[in-house]
């Protein structure tokens, strides 16, 4: 089994806990075995996942967020 990668991304468009919860839900829909933490204050998303960083970025951007 592949080991999970920890990816941390800056997502400056996260404005509220609601948008953080929606984003978490979206990532978990595609990557149900991933661990997702969204920090609204720091505007970061940290994911432990088997998915590539690029695919995670695409999931976040598909929700209308900007990834730095």
C-alpha positions as CSV (number, residue, x, y, z in Angstrom):
1,X,0.0,0.0,0.0
2,X,1.3,3.4,-0.9
3,X,2.1,5.8,1.9
4,X,0.1,8.9,2.2
5,X,1.6,12.2,1.2
6,X,1.0,15.3,3.3
7,X,0.2,18.3,1.1
8,X,-0.2,21.8,2.4
9,X,-1.6,24.5,0.1
10,X,-2.3,28.2,0.5
11,X,-5.9,28.9,-0.4
12,X,-6.5,32.7,0.2
13,X,-10.1,32.5,-1.0
14,X,-11.2,30.6,2.1
15,X,-13.4,33.2,3.8
16,X,-15.4,31.3,6.4
17,X,-15.9,28.0,8.2
18,X,-18.7,27.2,5.8
19,X,-16.4,27.4,2.8
20,X,-13.9,25.3,4.7
21,X,-16.5,22.7,5.4
22,X,-17.7,22.6,1.8
23,X,-14.1,22.2,0.6
24,X,-13.4,19.4,3.1
25,X,-16.6,17.6,1.9
26,X,-15.6,18.0,-1.8
27,X,-12.1,16.6,-1.2
28,X,-13.5,13.7,0.9
29,X,-16.0,12.9,-1.8
30,X,-13.1,12.3,-4.3
31,X,-10.6,11.0,-1.7
32,X,-12.6,9.3,1.0
33,X,-9.5,7.9,2.8
34,X,-7.8,11.3,3.0
35,X,-7.4,13.4,6.1
36,X,-8.3,17.0,5.4
37,X,-7.6,20.0,7.7
38,X,-8.7,23.5,6.7
39,X,-7.4,26.5,8.7
40,X,-9.6,29.4,7.9
41,X,-7.4,31.9,9.9
42,X,-4.2,30.9,8.1
43,X,-6.1,30.1,4.8
44,X,-4.3,26.8,4.4
45,X,-5.5,23.3,3.4
46,X,-3.5,20.3,4.7
47,X,-4.3,16.9,3.2
48,X,-2.9,13.5,3.9
49,X,-3.7,11.6,0.8
50,X,-2.6,9.1,-1.9
51,X,-3.7,11.6,-4.6
52,X,-1.3,13.8,-6.4
53,X,-0.8,17.5,-5.4
54,X,-2.1,18.5,-8.9
55,X,-5.3,16.5,-8.5
56,X,-6.0,18.1,-5.1
57,X,-5.3,21.6,-6.6
58,X,-7.8,20.9,-9.3
59,X,-10.5,19.7,-6.8
60,X,-10.0,23.0,-4.8
61,X,-10.1,25.1,-7.9
62,X,-13.2,23.4,-9.2
63,X,-14.9,24.8,-6.1
64,X,-14.1,28.3,-7.2
65,X,-11.1,28.7,-4.9
66,X,-7.6,30.0,-5.7
67,X,-4.5,28.0,-4.9
68,X,-1.2,29.9,-4.4
